[in-house]
């Protein structure tokens, strides 16, 4: 909505309110991205801030599915480095960890490596395989049962091939003490 549309809307509202014996605002001007009346008082947030935010973000992307045998062999021979620790949060103890998975491409040309990185970013099975590997590492290192796991995944180029970084966050399942009656 630009200034002209805002003024038209205001004038329509004033005409409707005039039938009820009221007047809303005499004139409308926009200063510093907020609406002000004749006295220079702000009428509320600016035009950008007036619209409600959506509770979701939609994006359109193209995904691919590649041959699983190729990726399975790369993941079976991958170098995996994991670390993590337990932190006390408001809702209890939480595991925070990170896994770095390096898929070695020793004989790949730079063009092929760039293509495989783009392919890995769009292949859901590759992403799922990396997340499952990072979750197994987190379960092994945490030494306690974890609840739902949240992961953040990044796929970047590495001098040896493709590096997949997975950040893991998972709260611990709290053990309930058995009560005897």
C-alpha positions in Angstrom: 0.0 0.0 0.0 1.6 3.3 -1.0 0.7 6.8 0.2 -1.9 7.4 -2.5 -3.8 4.1 -1.6 -3.6 4.9 2.1 -5.1 8.4 1.5 -7.9 6.9 -0.6 -8.6 4.3 2.1 -8.7 7.0 4.7 -11.0 9.2 2.7 -13.4 6.3 2.2 -13.3 5.6 5.9 -14.0 9.3 6.7 -17.0 9.3 4.3 -18.4 6.2 6.0 -17.7 7.7 9.5 -19.3 11.1 8.4 -22.6 9.3 8.1 -22.3 8.4 11.8 -21.4 12.0 12.7 -17.7 11.4 13.2 -14.5 12.2 11.4 -11.5 9.9 11.7 -8.5 12.0 10.6 -8.4 15.2 8.6 -5.4 14.4 6.4 -2.8 11.7 6.2 0.9 12.1 5.5 3.8 9.8 5.7 6.9 10.8 7.5 9.8 8.5 8.3 7.7 5.5 7.1 4.9 6.1 9.7 1.5 7.7 9.3 0.9 11.0 11.1 -2.2 13.3 11.4 -2.5 17.1 11.1 -1.0 17.6 14.6 2.0 15.5 13.7 1.2 12.6 16.0 2.0 9.2 14.8 -1.0 7.0 14.1 0.8 3.7 14.7 3.5 1.7 13.3 4.9 2.4 9.8 3.3 0.9 6.8 5.9 -1.9 6.7 5.3 -2.9 10.3 1.5 -2.8 10.1 1.2 -6.1 8.3 1.0 -9.3 10.4 3.9 -11.7 10.0 3.1 -15.2 8.8 3.9 -18.1 11.1 5.7 -19.9 8.3 8.1 -19.3 5.4 7.4 -20.9 2.1 10.1 -21.6 -0.5 10.1 -23.4 -3.8 13.1 -25.5 -4.6 14.0 -28.3 -7.1 15.0 -31.6 -5.5 16.6 -34.5 -7.1 17.1 -38.2 -6.4 20.3 -39.8 -7.3 21.7 -43.4 -7.3 21.9 -44.5 -3.6 24.8 -47.0 -4.2 27.1 -44.1 -5.2 26.3 -42.1 -2.0 26.3 -45.2 0.2 29.9 -46.0 -0.8 31.0 -42.4 -0.2 29.4 -42.4 3.3 30.8 -45.8 4.2 34.4 -44.5 3.5 33.8 -41.0 5.0 35.9 -39.4 7.6 33.6 -38.5 10.5 34.6 -36.1 13.3 32.1 -35.5 16.1 32.1 -33.5 19.3 29.4 -32.4 21.8 28.5 -31.7 25.4 25.6 -31.5 27.8 24.3 -28.1 28.9 21.7 -27.3 31.5 18.8 -25.4 29.8 15.5 -24.0 31.2 13.7 -27.2 30.2 16.3 -29.6 31.5 19.6 -31.0 30.2 20.2 -30.8 26.5 22.9 -32.3 24.2 24.6 -29.9 21.8 26.9 -31.6 19.3 28.4 -31.2 15.9 29.5 -33.8 13.3 31.7 -33.1 10.3 31.4 -35.7 7.5 34.0 -35.5 4.8 33.1 -37.5 1.6 36.4 -38.1 -0.1 36.6 -37.4 -3.9 40.2 -38.0 -4.6 40.1 -38.2 -8.4 37.2 -35.8 -9.1 37.8 -32.8 -11.3 36.8 -29.4 -9.9 33.8 -29.3 -12.3 32.6 -32.7 -11.1 33.1 -31.7 -7.4 31.0 -28.6 -7.9 28.3 -30.6 -9.6 28.3 -33.2 -6.8 28.0 -30.5 -4.1 25.0 -29.0 -5.9 23.5 -32.5 -6.3 24.1 -33.3 -2.6 22.4 -30.0 -1.5 19.2 -31.0 -3.5 19.1 -34.7 -2.8 16.9 -35.4 0.2 18.4 -38.9 0.6 21.9 -37.6 0.9 20.7 -35.1 3.5 18.8 -37.8 5.4 21.8 -40.1 5.4 24.0 -37.3 6.8 21.5 -36.5 9.6 21.2 -40.2 10.5 24.9 -40.5 10.8 25.2 -37.4 13.0 22.3 -38.7 15.2 24.1 -42.1 15.7 27.2 -40.2 16.7 25.2 -38.1 19.2 23.4 -41.1 20.7 26.8 -42.9 21.1 28.4 -39.9 22.8 25.5 -38.7 24.9 25.4 -42.0 26.9 21.8 -41.3 27.7 18.6 -41.5 25.8 17.8 -38.5 23.7 14.3 -37.2 22.7 13.5 -35.5 19.4 16.6 -34.3 17.7 16.9 -31.0 15.8 19.5 -30.7 13.2 21.1 -27.9 11.1 22.9 -29.1 7.9 25.5 -27.3 5.7 27.1 -28.8 2.6 30.3 -27.1 1.5 33.4 -27.8 -0.6 36.5 -29.2 1.0 40.0 -29.7 -0.3 39.4 -33.5 -0.1 35.9 -33.6 -1.4 32.5 -32.7 0.1 32.2 -31.6 3.7 28.8 -32.0 5.4 28.5 -30.2 8.8 25.5 -31.3 11.0 24.7 -29.5 14.2 22.6 -31.5 16.6 20.5 -30.4 19.5 18.5 -32.8 21.6 17.0 -32.8 25.1 17.6 -35.8 27.3 14.7 -38.1 28.3 14.3 -37.6 32.0 14.1 -40.7 34.0 11.1 -40.9 36.2 11.9 -42.5 39.6 9.6 -45.4 40.4 7.5 -44.7 43.5 6.5 -47.4 45.9 3.3 -47.2 47.8 
